[in-house]
Amino acid sequence: MIHEPDAFPDPYSPGIRVTFLPRPAYTSAERERQMLDRSSNVPSGSVLDLFRLGDLDAFEALFREYQRPIYGWILRLVRDTGAAEDLTVETFMRIHRACDRFDPARPFEPWARRIATRVALDWLRARPPESALDYDVAADLPAPRAADPGIAAEIRAKTAQAFARLPPRLRIAALLSLVEEQPHKDVAAALGISVTAAKLRVFRAVRLLRKDLERQGIAP
């Protein structure tokens, strides 16, 4: 599995610039609800309710709490630490803009992961397939059944190339299911699709991988 860095780069540091949106104006009813929420005995629920209303302090609290797991999730998908840092910031800006669509009765992280997955997918779509060959997929693939280490390394490299040539939406499904070994229900939740659709994407990805490897002279 891919390893995360020891320290997540702080988006508040000079190295990464984050421009928060201006504090939104609230109606009197919304302000009253905020005051009631702040006096609640359930802080986590209060933060989610305030975030739903567009409260910047609540957003920053969620950002600090979830930046590392969201960064780790994106890193699994894009296999590029520099891109993962930038995409994490982009993800939270999208989260902020979508606050009014969040349901405080549901967990925050799965919702944030779905947004992060869409951000990663947009990034993958914008890159030509050959540029994806620097993803560190080969290191995470199961060891091929080859006695010769050189042959095993070649099989890994060609398999990584086949992964890179998959359509982005199938590539993400395959990475999560085959490399990260996520169950189909978790793949479905991350992609915002049904379990059946997730299984279909993985099936199609496997079929394309087999065809690609066969063209490269490898019998899966």
Backbone as CSV, one residue per row, in Angstrom:
resi,resn,N_x,N_y,N_z,CA_x,CA_y,CA_z,C_x,C_y,C_z
1,MET,0.831,-1.190,0.000,0.000,0.000,0.000,0.874,1.251,0.000
2,ILE,0.321,2.315,-0.513,1.071,3.556,-0.580,1.222,4.141,0.805
3,HIS,2.367,4.746,1.065,2.645,5.309,2.384,2.476,6.820,2.352
4,GLU,1.812,7.336,3.387,1.641,8.776,3.486,2.872,9.384,4.136
5,PRO,3.138,10.655,3.884,4.262,11.309,4.532,4.039,11.397,6.032
6,ASP,5.138,11.539,6.778,5.025,11.608,8.232,4.210,12.811,8.681
7,ALA,4.329,13.902,7.964,3.607,15.111,8.340,2.834,15.632,7.144
8,PHE,1.548,15.891,7.344,0.756,16.471,6.270,1.099,17.948,6.150
9,PRO,1.348,18.445,4.935,1.679,19.853,4.772,0.523,20.734,5.211
10,ASP,0.777,21.647,6.095,-0.262,22.501,6.660,-0.718,23.522,5.625
11,PRO,-1.982,23.469,5.187,-2.451,24.424,4.204,-2.469,25.854,4.712
12,TYR,-2.252,26.051,6.014,-2.190,27.409,6.529,-0.766,27.948,6.516
13,SER,0.203,27.102,6.150,1.597,27.527,6.129,1.874,28.317,4.861
14,PRO,2.983,29.084,4.808,3.287,29.865,3.615,3.466,29.015,2.376
15,GLY,3.765,27.716,2.552,4.019,26.870,1.388,2.779,26.608,0.558
16,ILE,1.596,26.622,1.202,0.351,26.390,0.480,-0.603,27.512,0.829
17,ARG,-1.051,28.252,-0.177,-1.925,29.391,0.069,-3.372,28.939,-0.024
18,VAL,-4.140,29.265,0.991,-5.559,28.962,0.996,-6.313,30.261,1.196
19,THR,-7.166,30.601,0.258,-7.942,31.823,0.362,-9.366,31.443,0.717
20,PHE,-9.746,31.705,1.963,-11.095,31.372,2.376,-12.073,32.403,1.829
21,LEU,-13.287,31.944,1.564,-14.300,32.853,1.074,-14.744,33.793,2.193
22,PRO,-15.262,34.975,1.845,-15.724,35.907,2.882,-16.822,35.276,3.718
23,ARG,-16.904,35.728,4.955,-17.971,35.220,5.819,-19.318,35.614,5.224
24,PRO,-20.228,34.647,5.077,-21.518,34.942,4.464,-22.422,35.711,5.408
25,ALA,-23.393,36.417,4.834,-24.377,37.131,5.647,-25.488,36.162,6.034
26,TYR,-25.975,36.289,7.247,-27.008,35.384,7.722,-28.300,36.160,7.984
27,THR,-29.420,35.481,7.858,-30.695,36.058,8.254,-30.785,35.997,9.776
28,SER,-31.752,36.698,10.326,-31.907,36.688,11.786,-32.245,35.290,12.287
29,ALA,-33.026,34.558,11.499,-33.378,33.192,11.915,-32.141,32.302,11.948
30,GLU,-31.275,32.456,10.971,-30.063,31.655,10.936,-29.139,32.016,12.088
31,ARG,-29.030,33.291,12.389,-28.199,33.709,13.530,-28.734,33.123,14.829
32,GLU,-30.057,33.116,14.966,-30.651,32.555,16.192,-30.332,31.060,16.275
33,ARG,-30.411,30.385,15.151,-30.107,28.954,15.156,-28.647,28.716,15.519
34,GLN,-27.763,29.567,15.021,-26.344,29.443,15.368,-26.144,29.579,16.865
35,MET,-26.810,30.563,17.478,-26.654,30.770,18.920,-27.139,29.539,19.679
36,LEU,-28.253,28.957,19.224,-28.752,27.754,19.876,-27.787,26.604,19.705
37,ASP,-27.211,26.487,18.499,-26.272,25.401,18.230,-25.024,25.537,19.084
38,ARG,-24.530,26.772,19.243,-23.304,26.982,20.020,-23.501,26.623,21.483
39,SER,-24.753,26.678,21.945,-25.026,26.319,23.342,-25.378,24.850,23.496
40,SER,-25.339,24.107,22.390,-25.700,22.688,22.426,-24.706,21.895,23.258
41,ASN,-25.177,20.812,23.835,-24.297,19.928,24.589,-23.642,18.879,23.699
42,VAL,-23.875,18.944,22.382,-23.296,17.993,21.441,-22.449,18.775,20.445
43,PRO,-21.181,19.039,20.787,-20.342,19.905,19.966,-20.224,19.445,18.517
44,SER,-20.050,18.121,18.277,-19.860,17.666,16.904,-21.084,17.983,16.059
45,GLY,-22.281,17.741,16.604,-23.488,18.058,15.865,-23.600,19.546,15.606
46,SER,-23.197,20.343,16.582,-23.250,21.784,16.435,-22.342,22.241,15.307
47,VAL,-21.141,21.693,15.226,-20.203,22.069,14.172,-20.788,21.743,12.808
48,LEU,-21.386,20.561,12.664,-21.961,20.170,11.379,-23.143,21.052,11.004
49,ASP,-23.962,21.413,11.984,-25.090,22.298,11.704,-24.601,23.681,11.280
50,LEU,-23.597,24.170,11.986,-23.049,25.482,11.635,-22.402,25.455,10.260
51,PHE,-21.700,24.379,9.957,-21.097,24.253,8.632,-22.179,24.289,7.562
52,ARG,-23.278,23.593,7.809,-24.390,23.566,6.852,-24.908,24.978,6.577
53,LEU,-24.830,25.845,7.573,-25.277,27.230,7.424,-24.219,28.127,6.791
54,GLY,-23.011,27.604,6.570,-21.964,28.391,5.944,-21.025,29.066,6.918
55,ASP,-21.050,28.642,8.193,-20.181,29.263,9.195,-18.715,28.935,8.904
56,LEU,-17.886,29.959,8.775,-16.491,29.764,8.403,-15.689,29.089,9.510
57,ASP,-15.974,29.413,10.768,-15.246,28.775,11.866,-15.510,27.275,11.892
58,ALA,-16.757,26.879,11.634,-17.090,25.453,11.596,-16.370,24.777,10.436
59,PHE,-16.330,25.448,9.297,-15.619,24.892,8.148,-14.137,24.697,8.459
60,GLU,-13.523,25.688,9.076,-12.099,25.573,9.401,-11.855,24.458,10.404
61,ALA,-12.791,24.257,11.340,-12.649,23.166,12.308,-12.700,21.818,11.600
62,LEU,-13.618,21.670,10.655,-13.709,20.427,9.894,-12.486,20.246,9.002
63,PHE,-12.004,21.342,8.453,-10.805,21.287,7.607,-9.619,20.741,8.394
64,ARG,-9.410,21.261,9.590,-8.273,20.826,10.400,-8.432,19.374,10.846
65,GLU,-9.640,18.954,11.089,-9.865,17.584,11.570,-9.737,16.549,10.459
66,TYR,-10.160,16.909,9.251,-10.248,15.912,8.183,-9.232,16.105,7.065
67,GLN,-8.368,17.109,7.157,-7.436,17.351,6.052,-6.523,16.146,5.811
68,ARG,-6.041,15.516,6.873,-5.118,14.394,6.693,-5.786,13.173,6.062
69,PRO,-6.952,12.698,6.580,-7.578,11.541,5.925,-8.003,11.824,4.486
70,ILE,-8.441,13.038,4.196,-8.828,13.356,2.824,-7.595,13.406,1.931
71,TYR,-6.502,13.962,2.448,-5.241,13.960,1.692,-4.802,12.520,1.400
72,GLY,-4.868,11.657,2.407,-4.475,10.268,2.221,-5.346,9.566,1.190
73,TRP,-6.631,9.877,1.208,-7.551,9.273,0.243,-7.193,9.707,-1.179
74,ILE,-6.960,11.007,-1.367,-6.620,11.511,-2.699,-5.285,10.940,-3.163
75,LEU,-4.338,10.815,-2.239,-3.028,10.274,-2.592,-3.154,8.847,-3.127
76,ARG,-4.057,8.070,-2.570,-4.270,6.713,-3.070,-4.742,6.722,-4.520
77,LEU,-5.492,7.749,-4.886,-6.082,7.797,-6.214,-5.142,8.378,-7.265
78,VAL,-4.394,9.417,-6.906,-3.580,10.097,-7.921,-2.123,9.677,-7.889
79,ARG,-1.659,9.060,-6.779,-0.290,8.548,-6.659,0.747,9.627,-6.914
80,ASP,0.478,10.816,-6.464,1.380,11.951,-6.678,1.233,12.872,-5.470
81,THR,2.287,12.956,-4.639,2.165,13.698,-3.382,1.923,15.187,-3.609
82,GLY,2.631,15.764,-4.590,2.437,17.188,-4.859,1.036,17.483,-5.338
83,ALA,0.532,16.649,-6.257,-0.827,16.836,-6.751,-1.838,16.610,-5.634
84,ALA,-1.577,15.621,-4.771,-2.505,15.325,-3.677,-2.646,16.521,-2.737
85,GLU,-1.543,17.238,-2.487,-1.616,18.429,-1.639,-2.520,19.484,-2.273
86,ASP,-2.302,19.756,-3.554,-3.098,20.772,-4.243,-4.566,20.349,-4.324
87,LEU,-4.798,19.076,-4.602,-6.162,18.597,-4.751,-6.900,18.547,-3.421
88,THR,-6.163,18.372,-2.331,-6.800,18.433,-1.007,-7.346,19.829,-0.744
89,VAL,-6.550,20.832,-1.081,-7.014,22.210,-0.917,-8.227,22.461,-1.808
90,GLU,-8.155,22.020,-3.067,-9.281,22.183,-3.991,-10.524,21.468,-3.467
91,THR,-10.331,20.290,-2.897,-11.462,19.535,-2.348,-12.172,20.315,-1.258
92,PHE,-11.400,20.892,-0.344,-12.041,21.611,0.756,-12.683,22.909,0.299
93,MET,-12.169,23.506,-0.752,-12.840,24.683,-1.279,-14.177,24.289,-1.909
94,ARG,-14.203,23.130,-2.578,-15.478,22.641,-3.121,-16.434,22.268,-1.996
95,ILE,-15.883,21.681,-0.935,-16.705,21.350,0.227,-17.341,22.605,0.794
96,HIS,-16.564,23.675,0.894,-17.088,24.927,1.429,-18.215,25.460,0.554
97,ARG,-18.012,25.399,-0.756,-19.036,25.923,-1.670,-20.301,25.057,-1.663
98,ALA,-20.148,23.786,-1.288,-21.293,22.867,-1.306,-21.922,22.696,0.071
99,CYS,-21.584,23.559,1.016,-22.032,23.361,2.403,-23.546,23.277,2.523
100,ASP,-24.282,24.012,1.691,-25.731,24.009,1.808,-26.354,22.702,1.322
101,ARG,-25.546,21.856,0.673,-26.054,20.553,0.222,-25.698,19.423,1.188
102,PHE,-25.008,19.759,2.274,-24.623,18.745,3.252,-25.769,18.470,4.209
103,ASP,-25.960,17.193,4.538,-26.984,16.790,5.505,-26.305,16.537,6.849
104,PRO,-26.506,17.420,7.842,-25.837,17.255,9.144,-26.192,15.965,9.854
105,ALA,-27.258,15.303,9.431,-27.639,14.044,10.070,-26.767,12.884,9.593
106,ARG,-25.983,13.107,8.555,-25.116,12.056,8.005,-23.655,12.335,8.351
107,PRO,-22.794,11.304,8.333,-21.369,11.515,8.637,-20.720,12.443,7.608
108,PHE,-19.752,13.222,8.070,-19.089,14.190,7.189,-18.080,13.527,6.257
109,GLU,-17.279,12.598,6.782,-16.149,12.083,6.000,-16.563,11.359,4.722
110,PRO,-17.568,10.460,4.737,-17.952,9.822,3.472,-18.392,10.838,2.420
111,TRP,-19.102,11.867,2.847,-19.528,12.931,1.922,-18.317,13.664,1.368
112,ALA,-17.357,13.972,2.244,-16.143,14.659,1.802,-15.325,13.781,0.862
113,ARG,-15.302,12.476,1.118,-14.562,11.558,0.241,-15.139,11.548,-1.166
114,ARG,-16.474,11.599,-1.260,-17.083,11.602,-2.589,-16.660,12.842,-3.372
115,ILE,-16.606,13.977,-2.694,-16.153,15.192,-3.356,-14.683,15.065,-3.736
116,ALA,-13.877,14.517,-2.831,-12.450,14.328,-3.113,-12.246,13.400,-4.305
117,THR,-13.070,12.374,-4.413,-12.955,11.439,-5.528,-13.257,12.139,-6.845
118,ARG,-14.271,13.012,-6.841,-14.599,13.749,-8.066,-13.464,14.706,-8.445
119,VAL,-12.842,15.327,-7.433,-11.705,16.215,-7.701,-10.554,15.426,-8.319
120,ALA,-10.259,14.264,-7.747,-9.189,13.422,-8.278,-9.516,12.954,-9.692
121,LEU,-10.770,12.619,-9.933,-11.181,12.162,-11.259,-11.023,13.274,-12.286
122,ASP,-11.379,14.498,-11.923,-11.189,15.636,-12.826,-9.712,15.808,-13.168
123,TRP,-8.862,15.646,-12.161,-7.414,15.792,-12.379,-6.898,14.701,-13.313
124,LEU,-7.347,13.481,-13.109,-6.908,12.369,-13.951,-7.373,12.565,-15.395
125,ARG,-8.585,13.067,-15.569,-9.113,13.277,-16.917,-8.331,14.349,-17.670
126,ALA,-7.773,15.287,-16.931,-7.049,16.387,-17.569,-5.640,15.998,-17.997
127,ARG,-5.188,14.821,-17.585,-3.827,14.383,-17.908,-3.853,13.357,-19.025
128,PRO,-2.930,13.451,-19.988,-2.842,12.418,-21.018,-2.418,11.101,-20.399
129,PRO,-2.849,9.966,-20.970,-2.544,8.653,-20.370,-1.063,8.430,-20.111
130,GLU,-0.203,8.836,-21.037,1.218,8.555,-20.865,1.801,9.267,-19.656
131,SER,1.217,10.416,-19.285,1.734,11.134,-18.123,1.390,10.422,-16.838
132,ALA,0.459,9.471,-16.909,0.062,8.726,-15.711,1.008,7.582,-15.412
133,LEU,2.002,7.369,-16.273,2.901,6.247,-16.069,3.836,6.448,-14.892
134,ASP,3.907,7.672,-14.355,4.771,7.878,-13.200,4.042,7.555,-11.896
135,TYR,2.780,7.130,-11.953,2.086,6.715,-10.741,2.824,5.520,-10.147
136,ASP,2.902,5.474,-8.844,3.610,4.380,-8.196,2.671,3.197,-8.007
137,VAL,2.039,2.770,-9.091,1.125,1.634,-9.008,1.898,0.330,-8.958
138,ALA,2.969,0.242,-9.732,3.706,-1.019,-9.838,4.149,-1.531,-8.475
139,ALA,4.589,-0.644,-7.602,5.089,-1.068,-6.289,3.989,-1.675,-5.427
140,ASP,2.727,-1.332,-5.720,1.624,-1.812,-4.899,0.939,-3.037,-5.481
141,LEU,1.320,-3.430,-6.690,0.687,-4.586,-7.306,1.171,-5.885,-6.669
142,PRO,0.335,-6.922,-6.639,0.776,-8.226,-6.115,1.970,-8.736,-6.907
143,ALA,2.847,-9.463,-6.233,4.045,-9.979,-6.890,3.664,-11.000,-7.964
144,PRO,4.144,-10.811,-9.204,3.845,-11.781,-10.264,4.486,-13.133,-9.964
145,ARG,3.892,-14.189,-10.508,4.434,-15.534,-10.321,5.520,-15.781,-11.369
146,ALA,6.684,-15.243,-11.113,7.805,-15.417,-12.040,9.063,-15.650,-11.229
147,ALA,9.796,-16.694,-11.597,11.001,-17.028,-10.847,12.095,-15.997,-11.071
148,ASP,12.155,-15.434,-12.264,13.183,-14.454,-12.621,12.746,-13.074,-12.141
149,PRO,13.515,-12.442,-11.240,13.149,-11.099,-10.760,13.018,-10.085,-11.892
150,GLY,13.832,-10.233,-12.919,13.755,-9.312,-14.040,12.438,-9.426,-14.775
151,ILE,11.969,-10.662,-14.950,10.682,-10.878,-15.617,9.544,-10.349,-14.749
152,ALA,9.647,-10.594,-13.438,8.621,-10.098,-12.517,8.533,-8.575,-12.569
153,ALA,9.685,-7.907,-12.623,9.699,-6.446,-12.687,9.082,-5.954,-13.988
154,GLU,9.354,-6.663,-15.085,8.788,-6.280,-16.383,7.266,-6.425,-16.369
155,ILE,6.778,-7.514,-15.747,5.333,-7.719,-15.669,4.678,-6.609,-14.846
156,ARG,5.323,-6.251,-13.734,4.798,-5.159,-12.914,4.726,-3.869,-13.715
157,ALA,5.798,-3.560,-14.439,5.848,-2.312,-15.207,4.771,-2.283,-16.283
158,LYS,4.588,-3.398,-16.988,3.583,-3.444,-18.045,2.174,-3.387,-17.471
159,THR,1.986,-3.979,-16.292,0.681,-3.903,-15.639,0.380,-2.468,-15.228
160,ALA,1.392,-1.760,-14.719,1.206,-0.353,-14.353,0.867,0.474,-15.584
161,GLN,1.490,0.176,-16.718,1.187,0.888,-17.955,-0.261,0.615,-18.378
162,ALA,-0.693,-0.629,-18.209,-2.074,-0.971,-18.549,-3.056,-0.211,-17.655
163,PHE,-2.719,-0.096,-16.371,-3.545,0.704,-15.457,-3.636,2.139,-15.948
164,ALA,-2.507,2.709,-16.350,-2.462,4.106,-16.769,-3.303,4.359,-18.011
165,ARG,-3.493,3.334,-18.822,-4.260,3.505,-20.050,-5.767,3.289,-19.854
166,LEU,-6.173,2.888,-18.668,-7.601,2.751,-18.399,-8.279,4.116,-18.404
167,PRO,-9.547,4.190,-18.825,-10.298,5.434,-18.665,-10.306,5.834,-17.186
168,PRO,-10.192,7.127,-16.878,-10.058,7.548,-15.473,-11.097,6.975,-14.522
169,ARG,-12.357,6.945,-14.918,-13.374,6.462,-13.964,-13.217,4.971,-13.700
170,LEU,-12.751,4.207,-14.702,-12.481,2.791,-14.473,-11.182,2.606,-13.706
171,ARG,-10.211,3.487,-13.940,-8.924,3.396,-13.254,-9.104,3.584,-11.752
172,ILE,-9.906,4.563,-11.374,-10.132,4.796,-9.945,-10.822,3.594,-9.316
173,ALA,-11.826,3.052,-9.992,-12.517,1.884,-9.450,-11.558,0.705,-9.306
174,ALA,-10.688,0.517,-10.314,-9.734,-0.593,-10.263,-8.687,-0.383,-9.176
175,LEU,-8.209,0.848,-9.035,-7.226,1.136,-7.992,-7.797,0.838,-6.607
176,LEU,-9.026,1.300,-6.373,-9.637,1.099,-5.061,-9.906,-0.376,-4.791
177,SER,-10.383,-1.101,-5.807,-10.764,-2.496,-5.604,-9.574,-3.448,-5.670
178,LEU,-8.719,-3.295,-6.687,-7.664,-4.276,-6.930,-6.366,-3.958,-6.207
179,VAL,-6.030,-2.674,-6.091,-4.771,-2.284,-5.456,-4.972,-1.983,-3.973
180,GLU,-5.967,-1.146,-3.681,-6.231,-0.799,-2.280,-7.074,-1.851,-1.569
181,GLU,-7.632,-2.790,-2.337,-8.426,-3.901,-1.795,-9.618,-3.410,-0.969
182,GLN,-10.277,-2.365,-1.459,-11.484,-1.857,-0.824,-12.670,-2.727,-1.250
183,PRO,-13.586,-3.047,-0.340,-14.784,-3.802,-0.740,-15.646,-2.977,-1.692
184,HIS,-16.467,-3.659,-2.471,-17.270,-2.976,-3.477,-18.174,-1.904,-2.871
185,LYS,-18.684,-2.151,-1.681,-19.566,-1.150,-1.071,-18.818,0.143,-0.768
186,ASP,-17.537,0.038,-0.393,-16.744,1.234,-0.131,-16.368,1.938,-1.433
187,VAL,-16.094,1.154,-2.479,-15.824,1.744,-3.798,-17.057,2.510,-4.269
188,ALA,-18.221,1.890,-4.095,-19.470,2.532,-4.505,-19.704,3.826,-3.739
189,ALA,-19.460,3.789,-2.431,-19.662,4.989,-1.614,-18.719,6.108,-2.036
190,ALA,-17.471,5.766,-2.337,-16.492,6.773,-2.733,-16.832,7.411,-4.068
191,LEU,-17.380,6.608,-4.974,-17.692,7.103,-6.312,-19.104,7.672,-6.409
192,GLY,-19.900,7.495,-5.353,-21.269,8.000,-5.389,-22.155,7.222,-6.342
193,ILE,-21.921,5.913,-6.461,-22.700,5.063,-7.359,-23.196,3.850,-6.575
194,SER,-24.020,3.030,-7.224,-24.527,1.829,-6.561,-23.445,0.756,-6.507
195,VAL,-23.649,-0.224,-5.632,-22.702,-1.336,-5.541,-22.655,-2.092,-6.864
196,THR,-23.800,-2.252,-7.489,-23.847,-2.941,-8.787,-23.015,-2.196,-9.824
197,ALA,-23.148,-0.872,-9.847,-22.376,-0.071,-10.799,-20.881,-0.153,-10.506
198,ALA,-20.536,-0.185,-9.217,-19.122,-0.299,-8.849,-18.556,-1.639,-9.314
199,LYS,-19.313,-2.708,-9.110,-18.870,-4.027,-9.565,-18.691,-4.046,-11.082
200,LEU,-19.606,-3.386,-11.788,-19.530,-3.348,-13.253,-18.279,-2.607,-13.709
201,ARG,-17.963,-1.482,-13.040,-16.764,-0.728,-13.414,-15.497,-1.551,-13.179
202,VAL,-15.448,-2.242,-12.056,-14.277,-3.075,-11.775,-14.182,-4.201,-12.796
203,PHE,-15.310,-4.815,-13.128,-15.323,-5.887,-14.126,-14.811,-5.376,-15.474
204,ARG,-15.296,-4.207,-15.884,-14.860,-3.641,-17.169,-13.377,-3.297,-17.126
205,ALA,-12.918,-2.787,-15.988,-11.497,-2.452,-15.857,-10.635,-3.699,-15.975
206,VAL,-11.037,-4.778,-15.306,-10.278,-6.024,-15.359,-10.234,-6.557,-16.784
207,ARG,-11.351,-6.493,-17.488,-11.400,-6.976,-18.871,-10.452,-6.175,-19.764
208,LEU,-10.443,-4.838,-19.587,-9.536,-4.007,-20.380,-8.078,-4.257,-20.009
209,LEU,-7.813,-4.485,-18.732,-6.448,-4.784,-18.300,-5.959,-6.085,-18.937
210,ARG,-6.802,-7.089,-18.954,-6.420,-8.372,-19.543,-6.097,-8.221,-21.029
211,LYS,-6.950,-7.475,-21.735,-6.723,-7.274,-23.161,-5.417,-6.508,-23.408
212,ASP,-5.175,-5.479,-22.584,-3.952,-4.677,-22.731,-2.719,-5.545,-22.488
213,LEU,-2.755,-6.350,-21.429,-1.599,-7.212,-21.114,-1.369,-8.259,-22.204
214,GLU,-2.454,-8.774,-22.762,-2.311,-9.748,-23.849,-1.638,-9.101,-25.052
215,ARG,-1.996,-7.849,-25.359,-1.340,-7.147,-26.467,0.144,-6.929,-26.205
216,GLN,0.494,-6.829,-24.900,1.893,-6.648,-24.529,2.649,-7.975,-24.415
217,GLY,1.952,-9.060,-24.740,2.618,-10.367,-24.710,2.607,-11.046,-23.361
218,ILE,1.695,-10.613,-22.463,1.611,-11.213,-21.135,0.251,-11.885,-20.997
219,ALA,0.252,-13.138,-20.597,-0.986,-13.864,-20.364,-1.382,-13.730,-18.903
220,PRO,-2.419,-12.941,-18.589,-2.809,-12.754,-17.176,-3.186,-14.071,-16.519
